[in-house]
Amino acid sequence: MIFRFLGAQWLAIAYIGLASFGLSILVARTLGPDLFGVYAVALSLGALTAILIDGGFSKLLQRERARGSMAFVQIEPALPALAYGHAMIAIFALSVLAVLLFPDNKMTSLITVWCFGAAVLNQYGLAILRGEGRLVRDAAWQIGNRTLSAVCMVAALLFLGASLPWQVLMAQFVGSAAFGFFVALFLQVRPRFVVSPVVYRALLPLVWLDLATAVYFRSDMVLLEFLNAPKSEIGHYGVAYRLIEALILLASPIGLILFRHFRQGSDMPVRMVRQMLLPPMAYSTLVAGFLALLMWFCSDSIVSLAYGHNYQGTGKLLAILGCSLIFILPNGILNQAALALGLERWFAISATITALTNIAGNLLLIPVYGAMAAAWMTVLTEAVLGLCVAVGVGLHCWRTLGTKGEG
């Protein structure tokens, strides 16, 4: 059964990864380095916007469907409706703020909110399927969503003459919204605009976690723009980062599948860590080391083959960012274990420490070293995150040994 789930998820991820990679090449070649830098910044800001729209509901839906908590026995059936209601209110409020705060770039900022808002609504449906262990259907939905959005983006770029970042984002929004309508019909969800204190108390650490994670994961692009780095340099960094994200996307099904097993074994943390967590972390570290070496020695060839000669100089950035995979891939598994054990508060604190480290380092070093500093800070912050979360999981196991005598 696990291999069936893993095969379906890898098929979906491979399809999505190839489609996204191909789209990023098409967008990069069409917009050029300067406008692609604007597009990359919009994606980074959009990731932060998506967290506010999501409100932590995705993680809560997945967790409660995998193994319900006593506090949500009564309210669990209403969680999808509450999630949709929260997201729609957030999309409206953020759309107004986007127009007011960014009048010079109101179209790009407004469409970014819509694009990521539609993605969040789709994510709710996927979270429900994942929590219930219906990973084959989840994979099919991912493929359908990516296909619709990709078709719309290709049509806009090749046939409708899209040449600006907001036009590309608008095409992606149309495809995501169309698929989101199908998901809402299938789940038979009607939004409920109700504020539940019980739900929002549980959501607070999850939102905090998502915000802190997004800040350290996306702040480099925003700070490069804020600190007036050259547009072409931002574009080069954005291209290198997209390649790393493609590899992370390919590795994500492993953590997704393991989460349900971690959650179901969370009543015996020490055994879970020994038997379920450490082996996949060791394997992922070996794979990450191989990928890092490949990028260190072949980065120029990879960039030239993928994006063309306009992005000369990106290879050095890709070589450095490739080193971060040594921490990113095992961290992806470790983070799922922390969430399954109910350590979201510790995880949130760890992500906050990581975000502060990333921002402080980038503010100090980007003015001197530019995008190179941002790349090395990505490596450092991933190492800091892994250390902090590992300490939290270790302390949790130690407390379990002391209170339950688990061995």
N, C-alpha and C positions, 0 to 999 in steps of 0.2 A: 504493500500500500504506500509506504514511504517513497519507494522508487517511482511509483506512478505519479504521486504528487510532485516529486522533484522533477520528473520528466516534463510534466505539464507546465510547471512553473518556469523551468529553464527554456522550454519552447517559447513561452510567452515573453520571457525576459530577453531571449536571443532575438526574437522578432522585434520587440520594442527597442532593444538596444541598437540593432541594425537600422531600424526605421529612424530612430532619433539621431543616430550618428550620420546617416545619409541626409537627414533634414538639416542638421547643423552645418554640414558641408555646403549644402545648397544655399542656406541662409548666409553663411559666411562669404561665399563666393559672390552672391548677389549684392549684399550690403557693403562689402569691403571692410577693412580693419576698423575704420573710424565708426561707422554706423553699427558694426557688429559689437563694438565696445558698448554703445548705448543699449543695444539689445541685451547684452550680457548683464549690464547693470539692472535693467528692468526685470530680468529673470531673478536676480539676487534679491531685489526689493520685493518682488512678487512672492518669493518663498517666505519672507517675513510676514507679508500680508496674509498668506494662506494660513499661518498659524493662528492669527486672530480670528479668521473666519472659521477655522476648524474648532477652535476652543477646547482642544483636547478630547473631543468626542470620538474621534477615530480610535485612539488607543483604548478609551473606556469601552466602546462597543466591542472591540476585539477581545479585550480581557474578560468582560462579563459573559460573552458568548462562549469563550473557552472554558471558563470555570467561574460560576457566579459567586458574588460576595453576599454575605448575609444582609448587608445594608441596602442592597438593591433588589431584594426578592420581590417587593411590591411594585417597584417603579421600572424594573428592567424592560417589560414589554413596551413602555412608552419612550424609551431612550432614542430610537430612530426618529420619531416625530419631534422630540425636543431638540435633537441635533439639527434637523432641517430648519426648524424655526430659528434657532440661534444663528445658523449660517446665513440665512436670508436677511436677518436684521443687520448682521455684521457687513454683508456685501453692500447694502444700501448706505450704511453709515460711512464706510470706507470710500465709497464712490463719491459721496459729497466732499469728504476730506481731500480726496485726490484732486478734485477740481479746484478747491479753495487753496490748497497748499502748493500746488504745482501748476499755476495758470499758464506758464510758458510751455509746459509739456503736458497739458491736460489730457490730450488724446492718448498719449502713450501710457500715462499713469492710470487713467480711467479704464482703458482696455486691459491693462495688466491686472487690475482688481477683478474685473469680470472673468478674465481667463483663468486665474487661479481660484476664483470662487467656484466656477464650474468644476474644476478639478477636485476641489474639496467635497462637493456634493457627490461626485462619483466615488470618492474615496470612502464615504460612509457605507455605501453598498458593498465595497470590497472588504471593509473591516468586518462587517457582519458575516460574510462568507468565510473569511479567514478564521474568525473565532469559532465558527461551527465546523471547521475542518473541511469545507467544501472547496478545496484548492483547485480542482480541475475546472469548475465553473468560474472561479475567480480568475484563472488564467485565460479562459475564453473571453471574459469581460474585459480584461486588460487588452487583449488583442483587438477586440472590437472598438474599444475607445481610442487606441492609438491609430487604428486604421482610419477611422472617421476624421480625426484631427489631422492626420498626415495628408489625406486626400485633399482636405480643404486648404492646407498650407501649400501643397504643390500646385494646386489649381490657382491659388492667389499669386504665387511667385512666377509661374511659367505662362499662365494664360490671362491673368487679370492685371499684370504689370505691377505687382506689389514691390515697392522699393524702399519703404520706410519701416522702422521697427514696429510701430503701432499697427500697421497693416498686416504684418506677419502674425502678430499677437491676436488680432481680430479674427483672422482665419482659423487659428487654433481654438479660439473661444467658440466659434460656430460649431466646429466638430465636437468639442467636449460637451457643449450644451445639448446638442442633439442626442448624444449617447446618454447624458444625464437624465434626460426626459424618459428614455426607455427604462433606466434603472429605477427611477421613482415609480413608474407604472408597475414594474415587476414586483417591487417590494411593497406596493400599495401603501406608501407613506404619505400622510398628510401633515404638513408642518403644524406644530403646536408652539405658539408664542407665549410660553409660560416659563417663569423663572423658578426653578426648584432649588432651594438652599442645599438640600442633601446632595444633589447632582453637582452643583457648582463648587461645593467644598471638596468633592472628590476630583473635580477637573482642575482646580487651582495648581497643584504641583505638576500636573501633566502639561498645562499651558506654559508654566514656568520652564519646564524641561524643554519643550519645543522651542520656545523663544531663545533660551540660552544656547541650545544646539544650533539653531539657525544663525544666531549672531556669530558664533565662532566659525561656522561652516561657510557663511556668506559675507562676513564683514570685510574680507580682503578686497573683494570687487568694489564694494561701496567706498572703502577708504582710499583705494587707488583713485577713484573718481573725485572724492572729497579733497584729497591732497594734491589734486591737479597733475596727476601723472599723465604723460602723453597718451592721446587717444589710441594711437597705434599699439602702444605698449599694453594698454588695458585689453585691446582686442587680442593680442598675442596670448596674454594670460588667460583670457576667457576661452580661447581655443584649447590651450593645454588643459585647463580645468575640465572642459567638456569631455576630453578623452579619459581623464581619471574618473569622472562621473559615470561614463559608459561601463568601465570595469566594475565600479561599485554596484551598478545596476545588475550586472551579470551575477554578482555574488550574493545579492540580496535574498533570493529564494531560500538559501540555507538557513539564515536567521529566521525567516518567516515560518518555515516548517518546524524548526527547533523550538520556537516560542511556545507552541501548543504543548509539546512534550515537557518543556521546562515548567510551564504553568501547572500541568497535571502532576508533576513530581515535586512541586514546591513545598509540600508538607514535610519533606525530608531533604533539606538543603545540602547537607554534606554529601549524601549519596548522589544527589543531582549534579553537584559540581564535579565529583570524581568520575562518574560514569557518563554523564551527558554533556558536560561543558568542556572539560579539559581536552579530550581527544579532538573534537572539531576545531578548537582554537589552535591546537598544535598543527593540524593539517593546513589550516588557513594561513598560518604564519609561513609555512614552507612555500605555499603557492605565491604568497605576496612577495617573498624574497626573490623568487624566480622572476616575477613580473617587474620588480624594481630593477634587477640587473638588466633585463631586456630593455627597459626604457633608458637606463643610464648609458648603454652602449649604442642603442639604435634609435634614439629619440629624433634626430634630424631626419632620418629616412622615413620614420612613421609620419611625422608632420608633413613632410614634402609630398608623400604619397597621398595623404588624406586631404590636405588643404591647399596644396600648390605652393609655388615659390613666393607668393605675396606674404607668406607667414614665416619667412626666414628669421631665425632668432628665437622662435618658439621652442626649439628643441632643448635649449638649456633649461627653460622653465619646466618642460615636461620631465626631464631627467630628475630634477629636484622633487617635483610633485610625486613622481613615481615612488620615491622613498617613503612617502606618507602611507602607501598601501601596506607597508609592513605593520603599521599600527591600525589602519582603518579596517582591514578585513577581519582580524581577530576581535577588534572592538565591536564590530557589528554583531557578533555572536555573544560577546560578554554583555553588551547592552540589553539584548533580549532576555538574557538570564536575570539581569537586575530587575527588569520590569516584571518578569514572571514571579520573582520573589517578593514583589511589593515594595521594592526599594526606590520608588520613583522620587521620593524626597531627597535621598542621598544622591541619586542620579542627577537630579536637578541642581543640587549644590555643586556637584562635580562639573557639570556642564557650565555653570556660572563661573567657577574658577577658571575653566578652560577659555571661556569667552573673554574674561578680563585679561588673561594672559595674551590671547591673540590680539585684542584691540591695543593693549599697551605696547606690545612688541611692534605691531604694524605702525602705530603712530610715531614711534621712535625711529624705526628703521626705513620705512618707505621713502621719506624725504631724502634719504642718503643713497639707498640702494635700489629703490624702485620696486618693480615686480619681483625681482630676485628675493627681496626681503619677505614679501608676502608668501612666496613659495616655501621658503625655509620655515616661516612661522606656522604654516599649515602642518609641516612635519612635527614641529615641537608641540603644537597644541593637541594633536592626536595622541602623542606620547603621554602628555599630561592627563588627558581624559582617561586613557586606558589604565593608568596608574591609580587614579582616584576611584574609578568604578571598581577596580579589582580590590582595593582596600575595603570598600563598602561590602562587597560580596564576602570577603574573608571575615570581616567582623561579624556579619550576620551568621555565618556558619559557626564561628566561635561561640556566639551567644546561644546558638542552638545546642551545641555540645554541652554547654554549661547548664541549660535548663531542661533539656529532654534526654540528655545522655546518648544522642545519636552517634553512631560510630560507623 
